[in-house]
């Protein structure tokens, strides 16, 4: 844990030239790969960088920004990057290919020791007209699931999945059958370190959060479901946004923002813990209501005058070693139309103790704007937990200074320390100046980021910031 006084001392910044070609996101709100810098337990980090219209590269750096190796990743017509992850031994670049007849996901394995590329391995096939297939990786990177959706009309009726180990050896094929569920939405597959799969979805007319567990050594399916919507005070309340996270201990947490179906007014935040261990139970936290008083708090924090909550989406579920949960939501929107600027505004933080009781909430005001070409790659935030603290990183212009700022939040009380600049000079013109996708921590005091230092400089720099 860092003492508060340490943040006021000078930071040490080391920089190296960085070659990156900005990408055009297919979907501004839902980038496929949001983290393109991955720390390694063995030291240093790897980066996935877009180099040209037909090529990416995976690069490994040591902790002093020395490049140890680089491996090219060709991307042809109809191809895009679906995922970037790593196992203890290999980096994985998952590539989506689509042509007029079919689509598929393939993975390119790259040896972390020397950058040696393995053979491209196809993981899953689907028809061109089908929904885009997807991928899940276990928290420790040792298991991988590739899956495709089976539909009737537009409704998803099943998922066909293949489970692989870290050598990309297929362990099992599995079908997750949802025919008996009627309507369902947002189905996503998670895979645990031991290979167990969890299918998460919103069902029953957008009123229930459901999780189904599938094991490789047992055909039995265990289902847990909880109603978070319904009719309250004569008003129909349904799930507007939901997010699940699987922890290394196989505990699965979910959060849902519910709103009134007719008016669209935000109603409440619901949090659930799904425990599939021998206890096999669900822990349902008391709901947090979005009252007029809460809206007044939001307006006061941001010095705004909004008449209602809008455009607030779940962004992170963070868990401390003591099992305290922090849910983060962010206001994100575009002004309207494809050529309009995009905005990322206030952060909404909700803290829960180890017993799933809500203990605090905090609102952090910010006002970030980016041109449509950059989308949300430069604005937004990064968050990580170190001990009993959250570190929040944002690129903002505060008090006339464009910098990378850190805010420290107590996970026990929700108290937010004032933003501290890290001394990373960031250009404040209309050209690309900062790429959030490459921002992350090597440890509690060491931050990696990519930025352009000034208006006079055209080149991006890879930065290592050490907090003294």
C-alpha positions in Angstrom: 0.0 0.0 0.0 1.3 3.4 -0.9 1.5 6.2 1.6 -0.4 9.4 0.5 2.7 11.5 0.7 4.6 9.4 -1.8 2.2 10.4 -4.6 3.2 14.0 -4.2 6.8 13.4 -5.0 8.2 13.5 -8.5 7.5 10.6 -10.7 10.2 9.0 -12.9 9.2 8.6 -16.6 11.2 6.6 -19.1 10.2 6.6 -22.8 11.0 4.7 -25.9 9.7 5.3 -29.5 6.6 3.3 -30.4 5.2 2.5 -33.8 1.4 2.1 -33.9 -1.3 2.7 -36.6 -4.7 3.7 -35.1 -7.5 1.2 -35.7 -11.0 1.8 -36.9 -13.3 0.1 -34.4 -16.3 -1.8 -35.9 -18.3 -0.9 -32.8 -17.4 2.2 -30.7 -19.0 0.9 -27.6 -17.7 -2.7 -27.8 -14.1 -3.0 -28.8 -13.0 -6.6 -29.4 -9.6 -6.1 -27.7 -9.5 -3.4 -25.1 -6.2 -4.5 -23.4 -3.2 -4.6 -25.7 -0.5 -4.5 -23.0 -0.4 -7.6 -20.8 2.0 -7.9 -17.9 3.9 -11.2 -17.5 4.6 -12.9 -14.2 8.1 -13.8 -15.5 8.9 -10.1 -15.9 8.1 -7.3 -18.4 5.1 -7.3 -20.6 3.8 -8.0 -24.1 2.1 -5.6 -26.5 -0.2 -6.2 -29.5 0.4 -3.3 -31.9 -1.4 -2.5 -35.2 1.5 -1.8 -37.7 -0.2 -1.5 -41.1 -3.5 -2.4 -42.9 -2.3 -6.0 -43.2 -0.1 -6.6 -40.1 -0.1 -6.6 -36.4 2.9 -7.4 -34.2 3.3 -8.9 -30.8 6.3 -7.4 -29.0 7.9 -8.4 -25.7 9.6 -5.8 -23.5 11.5 -6.1 -20.3 10.7 -3.9 -17.4 13.1 -1.2 -18.7 11.4 -0.9 -22.1 14.0 -2.9 -23.9 12.4 -4.8 -26.8 13.3 -8.5 -26.4 11.6 -9.8 -29.5 8.8 -9.1 -32.1 6.5 -11.5 -33.9 4.5 -10.3 -36.9 0.8 -11.3 -37.2 -0.5 -11.0 -40.8 -4.1 -10.0 -41.1 -5.7 -10.4 -44.6 -8.9 -9.4 -46.2 -12.0 -10.2 -44.1 -9.8 -10.7 -41.0 -9.7 -8.9 -37.7 -8.3 -9.5 -34.2 -10.8 -11.2 -31.8 -8.7 -11.6 -28.7 -5.2 -11.1 -27.2 -4.3 -13.2 -24.2 -1.5 -15.3 -22.8 -0.9 -18.6 -21.0 2.1 -19.2 -18.8 4.1 -20.2 -21.9 2.5 -18.6 -24.9 0.9 -15.4 -26.2 -2.4 -16.0 -28.1 -3.7 -13.9 -30.9 -7.1 -15.0 -32.0 -8.1 -14.0 -35.5 -11.6 -13.8 -36.9 -11.9 -14.6 -40.6 -15.1 -14.1 -42.7 -15.8 -14.5 -46.4 -19.0 -15.0 -48.4 -19.4 -18.6 -47.4 -18.2 -19.0 -43.8 -16.4 -17.5 -40.8 -14.1 -19.0 -38.3 -11.8 -18.2 -35.3 -8.2 -19.3 -35.4 -5.4 -18.8 -32.8 -1.8 -18.0 -33.5 0.4 -19.1 -30.5 3.7 -17.3 -29.9 6.4 -18.6 -27.5 6.8 -16.0 -24.7 10.5 -16.9 -24.4 11.7 -16.1 -27.9 8.8 -14.9 -30.0 8.7 -18.1 -32.1 5.4 -18.5 -33.8 3.5 -21.8 -33.8 1.1 -23.1 -36.5 -2.2 -21.2 -36.9 -4.9 -23.4 -35.4 -8.6 -23.2 -36.4 -10.8 -23.4 -33.3 -14.4 -23.0 -34.5 -16.3 -22.7 -37.8 -19.6 -21.0 -38.5 -21.7 -20.1 -41.5 -21.2 -16.6 -42.8 -24.9 -15.7 -42.0 -24.5 -16.9 -38.3 -23.7 -14.7 -35.3 -20.0 -14.0 -34.9 -18.4 -16.9 -32.9 -16.6 -16.0 -29.7 -13.9 -17.1 -27.3 -13.3 -17.3 -23.5 -9.9 -17.8 -21.7 -9.5 -18.9 -18.1 -8.1 -16.4 -15.5 -4.7 -18.2 -15.5 -4.6 -18.6 -19.2 -4.4 -22.4 -19.2 -7.9 -23.2 -20.7 -9.6 -21.8 -23.7 -13.2 -22.2 -25.0 -14.2 -21.3 -28.6 -17.9 -21.3 -29.3 -20.6 -20.5 -31.8 -24.3 -19.7 -31.5 -27.1 -21.9 -32.8 -30.2 -19.9 -33.6 -33.8 -20.4 -34.7 -35.1 -17.3 -36.5 -33.2 -14.7 -34.4 -33.4 -16.4 -31.0 -30.4 -18.2 -29.6 -31.3 -21.8 -28.8 -27.9 -23.4 -28.0 -24.2 -22.8 -28.0 -21.7 -25.3 -29.5 -18.4 -25.1 -27.7 -14.9 -26.7 -27.9 -12.6 -26.7 -24.8 -8.8 -26.6 -25.2 -5.8 -26.7 -22.8 -2.8 -24.4 -23.0 -1.1 -26.6 -25.6 -4.3 -26.1 -27.7 -5.2 -29.8 -27.4 -8.9 -30.2 -27.6 -10.3 -31.6 -24.3 -14.0 -31.8 -25.1 -16.8 -30.7 -27.4 -19.9 -29.6 -25.6 -23.4 -28.2 -26.5 -25.2 -25.9 -24.1 -28.9 -26.3 -24.8 -31.2 -23.5 -24.0 -34.4 -24.7 -25.9 -36.3 -24.9 -22.6 -35.6 -21.3 -21.6 -37.7 -19.4 -24.2 -36.3 -15.9 -24.7 -32.8 -15.2 -23.5 -30.3 -12.5 -24.0 -26.6 -11.7 -23.8 -25.3 -15.3 -23.4 -21.6 -15.4 -22.6 -19.3 -18.3 -21.8 -16.7 -18.2 -19.0 -14.1 -21.0 -18.4 -12.4 -21.6 -15.1 -8.8 -22.6 -14.5 -9.9 -26.3 -14.0 -11.8 -26.2 -17.4 -15.3 -25.9 -16.0 -17.5 -23.7 -18.1 -20.2 -21.3 -17.0 -22.8 -20.0 -19.4 -24.3 -16.7 -18.2 -27.4 -15.1 -19.6 -30.4 -12.9 -19.0 -33.7 -14.7 -19.3 -37.4 -14.6 -18.6 -38.3 -11.4 -20.5 -35.1 -9.6 -19.3 -35.9 -10.3 -15.6 -33.6 -13.1 -14.5 -29.8 -13.6 -14.2 -29.1 -17.2 -15.0 -25.8 -19.2 -14.8 -25.4 -22.8 -16.0 -22.3 -24.8 -15.0 -20.8 -27.5 -17.3 -18.0 -29.8 -16.1 -15.7 -31.8 -18.4 -15.8 -34.9 -16.1 -19.6 -35.0 -15.5 -22.6 -34.7 -17.8 -24.7 -33.1 -15.0 -25.7 -29.4 -15.5 -26.1 -27.2 -12.5 -28.3 -24.1 -12.9 -28.7 -21.1 -10.7 -31.1 -18.3 -11.5 -32.3 -15.2 -9.7 -35.0 -12.7 -10.5 -33.7 -9.1 -10.5 -36.6 -7.6 -12.4 -40.4 -7.9 -11.9 -43.3 -5.6 -11.2 -42.7 -3.2 -8.3 -45.3 -0.6 -7.4 -47.2 -1.4 -10.5 -44.1 -0.7 -12.7 -42.4 -3.3 -14.8 -38.7 -3.4 -14.1 -36.3 -5.2 -16.4 -32.5 -5.6 -16.9 -31.0 -2.8 -18.9 -27.3 -3.7 -18.5 -25.5 -6.7 -16.9 -22.0 -7.8 -16.3 -20.5 -11.1 -15.0 -17.0 -11.9 -13.8 -15.4 -15.2 -12.9 -12.8 -15.3 -10.2 -9.8 -17.7 -10.0 -11.6 -19.5 -7.1 -14.6 -20.2 -9.4 -16.8 -17.7 -7.6 -18.9 -15.9 -10.1 -20.2 -12.3 -9.5 -22.9 -10.5 -11.4 -24.2 -7.0 -11.5 -27.3 -5.6 -13.2 -28.6 -2.2 -13.8 -32.4 -2.4 -14.0 -34.7 0.3 -15.4 -38.5 0.9 -15.7 -39.5 -0.7 -19.0 -42.0 2.0 -20.0 -40.2 5.2 -19.0 -36.6 3.9 -19.2 -35.8 5.5 -15.9 -33.0 3.9 -14.0 -34.4 1.9 -11.1 -31.7 0.0 -9.2 -28.4 -1.8 -9.1 -28.5 -5.5 -8.2 -25.5 -7.6 -7.3 -25.4 -11.4 -7.0 -22.7 -13.9 -6.0 -23.1 -17.4 -7.6 -21.3 -20.0 -5.5 -21.1 -23.4 -7.3 -19.0 -25.1 -4.6 -20.3 -27.8 -2.2 -22.4 -25.0 -0.5 -24.0 -24.3 -3.8 -25.9 -21.1 -3.0 -26.5 -17.6 -4.2 -25.9 -14.4 -2.2 -28.1 -11.6 -3.3 -27.1 -8.1 -2.1 -29.7 -5.6 -1.1 -30.5 -3.4 -4.1 -29.2 0.1 -4.5 -32.0 2.4 -5.7 -31.4 5.2 -8.1 -33.4 7.8 -6.3 -33.9 11.5 -7.0 -31.4 12.1 -4.1 -28.8 10.0 -6.0 -29.3 12.0 -9.2 -28.8 15.2 -7.1 -25.5 13.8 -5.9 -24.4 13.1 -9.5 -25.3 16.6 -10.6 -23.5 18.1 -7.6 -20.4 16.1 -8.3 -20.3 16.9 -12.0 -21.7 20.4 -11.7 -24.4 19.3 -14.1 -28.2 19.7 -14.2 -29.4 16.4 -15.7 -33.1 15.6 -15.3 -32.4 11.8 -15.2 -29.6 9.2 -15.3 -28.8 8.3 -18.9 -26.0 6.5 -20.8 -24.6 4.9 -17.6 -23.2 1.4 -18.3 -21.5 -1.2 -16.1 -17.7 -1.3 -16.7 -15.9 -3.2 -14.0 -16.5 -5.7 -11.1 -13.3 -5.6 -8.9 -12.7 -7.9 -6.0 -10.2 -7.4 -3.2 -8.3 -10.2 -1.4 -10.7 -9.8 1.5 -13.7 -10.4 -0.9 -14.9 -6.8 -0.9 -16.5 -6.0 -4.2 -16.5 -2.7 -6.1 -18.8 -2.2 -9.0 -17.9 0.6 -11.4 -20.2 2.1 -14.0 -19.4 4.9 -16.5 -21.4 7.4 -18.5 -20.6 7.0 -22.2 -22.3 8.5 -25.1 -21.9 10.0 -28.6 -23.6 13.3 -29.5 -25.4 11.6 -32.4 -24.4 10.3 -35.9 -21.3 8.6 -37.1 -19.2 11.8 -37.3 -20.1 13.1 -33.8 -17.6 13.3 -30.9 -17.8 10.7 -28.2 -17.9 11.4 -24.5 -16.9 9.6 -21.3 -18.2 11.3 -18.2 -18.7 10.5 -14.5 -17.7 7.2 -12.8 -20.2 5.6 -10.4 -18.6 3.4 -7.8 -20.5 1.1 -5.4 -18.7 -0.8 -2.6 -19.8 -4.0 -1.0 -18.3 -5.7 2.1 -17.4 -9.4 2.2 -21.0 -10.2 3.3 -22.4 -8.7 0.1 -23.8 -5.7 2.0 -23.6 -2.3 0.2 -21.4 -0.1 2.4 -20.6 3.0 0.3 -20.9 4.7 -3.1 -18.8 7.5 -4.7 -19.2 9.6 -7.8 -16.1 10.8 -9.7 -16.6 13.6 -12.1 -14.7 13.8 -15.3 -15.5 15.1 -18.8 -13.5 13.5 -21.6 -14.2 14.1 -25.3 -12.7 12.4 -28.3 -13.2 12.7 -32.1 -15.2 9.9 -33.6 -12.2 8.3 -35.3 -10.5 7.7 -31.9 -13.8 6.5 -30.4 -13.3 5.3 -26.8 -9.6 4.2 -27.2 -8.2 7.4 -25.6 -11.0 8.3 -23.1 -12.5 6.3 -20.3 -10.4 4.9 -17.5 -8.3 2.0 -16.3 -8.7 0.5 -12.8 -6.8 -2.0 -10.6 -6.9 -3.1 -7.0 -3.7 -3.1 -4.9 -4.4 -4.1 -1.3 -7.3 -2.1 0.1 -7.1 0.5 -2.6 -8.3 1.0 -6.2 -6.1 3.0 -8.5 -8.0 4.8 -11.3 -6.1 6.1 -14.3 -7.6 8.7 -16.6 -6.1 10.9 -19.3 -7.6 14.4 -18.7 -6.9 18.1 -19.0 -7.2 19.4 -15.4 -6.3 22.9 -14.4 -4.9 23.5 -17.9 -2.5 20.5 -17.8 -3.0 17.5 -20.1 -1.6 14.5 -18.2 -2.3 10.9 -17.1 -4.0 11.2 -13.7 -4.3 8.7 -10.9 -7.0 8.7 -8.2 -6.8 6.4 -5.2 -10.1 5.0 -3.7 -10.4 3.2 -0.4 -12.3 -0.1 -1.0 -13.4 0.0 2.6 -14.8 3.6 2.8 -15.1 4.8 -0.8 -13.1 7.9 0.0 -11.5 9.3 -3.2 -8.2 11.0 -3.0 -7.7 14.1 -5.3 -6.4 13.4 -8.8 -2.6 13.4 -9.0 -0.8 14.0 -12.3 1.9 11.5 -13.2 4.1 14.0 -15.0 3.4 12.4 -18.4 3.3 15.2 -20.9 0.3 14.5 -23.2 -0.5 16.6 -26.3 -3.9 18.4 -26.0 -4.6 19.0 -29.7 -7.0 17.2 -32.0 -4.6 14.5 -33.2 -4.1 11.1 -31.5 -2.4 11.8 -28.2 -3.1 8.9 -25.9 -4.1 5.2 -26.4 -5.8 3.8 -23.3 -5.6 0.2 -24.7 -1.8 0.1 -23.8 -2.2 1.5 -20.3 -1.7 -0.8 -17.3 0.3 -1.7 -14.2 3.4 -3.9 -13.9 3.0 -3.4 -10.1 1.4 -0.9 -7.7 4.1 1.6 -8.4 4.9 1.0 -12.1 2.6 2.1 -14.9 3.0 1.5 -18.7 1.3 3.9 -21.1 1.5 5.1 -24.7 1.2 8.8 -25.5 2.3 11.7 -27.8 4.1 14.2 -25.6 3.4 17.5 -27.4 1.9 19.3 -30.4 5.3 19.5 -32.0 5.8 15.7 -31.8 4.1 13.4 -34.3 5.4 10.2 -32.8 3.9 8.1 -30.1 6.1 7.1 -27.2 5.9 4.0 -25.0 6.3 5.2 -21.4 7.2 3.6 -18.1 6.1 5.7 -15.1 7.5 4.8 -11.7 5.9 6.4 -8.7 8.5 7.3 -6.2 
